[in-house]
Amino acid sequence: MTDITALMARRLRCSSCMRRFRPQDISTIESTARFGAFRLRCPLCLSERLVIAVWTKSAIRTFSTDLDYAEWNYYRQAPPINADDVIRMARIMSEYEGDFSDVLEDPMFDEK
């Protein structure tokens, strides 16, 4: 696992202050043979981010998330989405009479 964190430390920078991470700034939340979730903490600006890494023998891909450590734990322990959840959400959306920009973080398109 140290090889993965060392490789990520060489490649990733803090999105807030652009400082390069060191291996000791990266802690493993969970991992399997080809997947890992890592918590990156910048010692300079104290920002944190969660990165998901997927690796093979020849490559590693990292994906930043909007989740923090507490949210990751919450969703990892939550039951999986099932067909009833999808049907319930479709029903809620079909009955919604408001503007979706009210509930979305960013507008869907510019109204000009």
N, C-alpha and C positions, 0 to 999 in steps of 0.2 A: 504494500500500500504506500510505502514511503516514496517509491518511484513515481507513482501517480501524483502525489502531492508536490513532489519536487518539479515534475514536468508542468503541472498547473501553475506553480509559483513562477516558473520562467516565462510562461505565456500570458498570464492574466495580470491586469492592473485594476486598481480601485477605480470605480466609475465616478466617484466624487472628486478625488484629489489626484488621480492618475499615478499614484505611487505603485510600484511593482510589489506584489505580495512575496513573502518569504514562506518557506515550508511551515514554519512555526505559526504562521497566521492562518493556516488551513487546518480545520479539524474535520474528521470523518463523522458524519451523522449515521450513515448506514451504507453498507456496500455488499455486493455479491461478486461473483467471478468476473463480470463484465460491466457492472453498473455501480455507481456510487453517488451519494448525495453528500455535499461538503458545505461546511459553514466557513465563509471567508470573513475575517475581521481585520480591518485596516487599523494598525496601531497609531497612524498619524491623525486621521480624521475621525476614527472610531466608528465608521460606518460598517454595516454588516450586510452580507448578501449570501444567498443560497445558490449553489451551482450544482447542476446535475451533470455527471460525466459518464460517458459510455466509451468503452475502449475495446480494441481488438489487439492482436499481437503487433500490428503495424501502425495503428493510429489511435488517437484519443479525440473525442469531440466533447466540448463543454457547452452547456446551455444555462444561461442565467435565468433566474425566475424572479417573480415579484413577491414570492413568499418569504417570510422570515422563519426562523427556527421554530417558534411556537406554532405558526400556521402549518408548517410541514408536519409536525407531530399530530396536530389536530386532524388534518386530512388523511394522514396515514392510518390513523386509528378509526376513522369514520367507516361505516359500511359502504360497500361499493354501490354505485348507481345501478338501479335495476329498471326494468320496463315500466313499472308503476311510477317511478320518479320521472321518467321521460314523458309518459302520458299526462301526469299531473302538471308538469311544466308547460307542455303544449296547450293544455286547457287554460292555464293561467295566462299564457301569452295571447291566446285567441280572444280571451275576454277582456284583455287590457285595452282601455280606450284612450290612454294618454299617449304622449309623444315619447318614443323610446329614448330620445336624448335626455329625458328626465332621469332615466335609470342607468344609462351608460356613462362611463367615465369621460369618453371623448365623443364629440358629435360624429354621426355616421357619415355625413357629407356636408359640404359647405352649401348653405342656401344663399344663392346670389341671384 
